[in-house]
Amino acid sequence: MTNIKLLNFTELSYELTLMVLSWRNHEKVRKYMFNQDEISLKNHLSFIKYLKTTKEKLYFLVQQNDDFIGVIDFYNFKDSSCEFGLYANPEMKLAGIGKILTESSIKYAFDVLKLSSLKLEVFSDNAKALGLYRSFNFKECAQKEIDEKTLISMELNNKGKTNEDS
C-alpha cells in the first residue's frame, strides 16, 4: 500500500468538498448507506463544520498518487474500539480499490488511533463488501433488521481475531 494520503474532510478545498458530496450522492454509493437520501450542499457543509468541533467522528478523503480513490470514516469511539465505513470513488475503475480502502482503515485504526478493535456494519445484500471484509478476517458478531434489510455487524481486533477469540 504505497503513496496513500488521508486528507481530513475539515481541511479539504471547496472543490474537493463538492467532489466528495457528488460521490456520496451517487446512486452506487447511496444504495448501501443508512441514509439513502440525497444530501444537500447546505447539509454537507454543516456536517463538515460539525466535524471541526468534534472528536467523535473522523472522515478522510483517500488519495493514492494523484488519484482520489474513496472515503474512509471512523465513529462510535468506545472502549478502545470504533466503527468505520468506506466508499470508493464511484467514477473510478480501479481493481482492488476496496482492498486499498480497507487496508488504509485498518492501518489508521491500529497504528495511528491505537485501537484494540475495529467494527463495521454492512447490509447482507452487499455481497462484494462482505467478501472483502471476510478476506481481512472480520468476523460476524451480530445481525439486526433495519427497514426490512439485514444489517451484519463485524469486528476485527488488532491481532486479526474478534474480541471473543481473545
Secondary structure, DSSP 8 states (H G I E B T S, - for coil): --SEEEEEGGG--HHHHHHHHHHHTSHHHHTTSS--S---HHHHHHHHHHHTT-SSEEEEEEEETTEEEEEEEEEEEETTEEEEEEEE-TT---TTHHHHHHHHHHHIIIIIS--SEEEEEEETT-HHHHHHHHHTT-EEEEEEEETTEEEEEEEEETTSS-GGG-
